[in-house]
Amino acid sequence: MKTLLSVAATLAIALSSCCNKNCNTADAVPDNGVSQNNNEVVRLNVFYTLNDVATADAMKAIADSLVTASRTDQGCITYDMFESTTTPGQYIIIETWQNDSLLTIHSRAPHFEKYVPMLQELGSMSTQRFTIPE
């Protein structure tokens, strides 16, 4: 699936998208989930683990639909899913949003409300959230 890349490429892509915004990764700081400034770029790292690797093909089809639709959302800077090359069933979704308000709108979008629960049925998610001052 074209939206799934190796985790080894994750850092390079994350850094390149940050550098394209003329920011420094050292400026990225974990936050408590609420941006204090709507001028801050928001980066999410969503760690995803399949409950059963036998469902990988179904999960990838759902994830591809989510990624494709989310990339068209207003404020989306990057949205990709990467597959571990060393641990079967391990993935990471990396999202970057122009600001917290646009991320909130995305999280209420019909495609988000449709596909995220489907992914949650097949696996577990945990999220790291960072803000990058503009």
N, C-alpha and C positions, 0 to 999 in steps of 0.2 A: 504494500500500500504506500503510495507516494508521500503521504503526510507522516509516515512513521520512519524515523531515522535512528541511527544508533545513538546511544547515550554519549558516546565519545565525541559526537559532534555538538552536543548540547552546549558546552562551555563556549566553543567558538561562535556558535550562532547567537547565544545570549550576549556575549561580549560585542559582537559586530552590531547587533541591533542597538545596544547601548551606545556604542561609539558613533553610530550613525545619528544619534540624538545629541552628540557633543557633550556627553556626560562621562563621568568617571565611575567605575563600579565601586570605588571606595566611598562614593557618596550614597550608595544604596544602604539603607538601614532597615532592619526589621521593624515593623510597626505592630500595633495592637489591633489592626483591622479597621481602624477608622482614621482616614487621612485628615490631618489638621488643616491642610492647605489644598484647595482644589487645583492648584497649579503644579502639584507633584505628580509625576509619572508613577503608576502603580504596577509592580511586577508580582505575579503570582507563580509559584512553583507548586504544582499539584502532583503529588506522588500518588501513583495508582498501582494497586496490586490485584491481579485477578484472583478470584477464589479458586478457579479451576482452569488450568492452561488449555483445556480442551475447548473452552469457549472463546479462545483468542480471535478466531476469525469473525465471530459475531460481534465481539467487542470492537475490533478494528473497523468494522463497517459502521457501527454507531459512532465511534470516535471520529471517523472521517467525515461523517455528516455534521457533527458538532463543530469540528475545526473549520470546515468549508463555510458553514453558515456564520460562524463567529467572526471569521476574517472580514466579513462584509459589514459588521456592526460599526457604527460611528464610534470613533475613538480607539479602535483596535490598532495597535502599532505592530505587534507580533502575536501569533497564536499558533503553536505547533505542539505535536505530540511526538515523543521519542521513545524508542524501545531499547531496553537494556540488551547488550550483546553478551552479557555474562550470566544474567539471572532470568530464567524464563518467567514470564508473567509480570515483570516489573516494567513500569512505564513512568514517564513524567510529562505533564502538560506544562508548557511555559507560555504565560500570557503577559503581555505588556499593554497597558491602557494609558491614554492621555491623561486621565484624571479619575478620581474616585466616583464622581457623578456618572461618568460614561460607563464605568465598570458596573455600577449599580443598575443602570438601564440594561446592560447586557445580561445581567443575572436574572432579569425579569422578562427577557425575550422569549417568545414561543419556542424557538429551537433549543434554548438552554433548559427551559422547563420540561421539554420533551425528552431530550437526550441524556441529561445528567442523571435523572432517576434511573434510566435504563442502564447506565454505566454503573451506578451504585448497586444495582441488583446483581451485577456480575463481579464486583470487586469492591475494594475499600479505597478511600481517598483520604489524604491529609494534605493540608495546604500551608505553605510558607508565604508570607506576604511582606513585601518590601516597598518602600517609597524612595523615589529618586527626585530630589529637588531640581526644578528646571532652571 
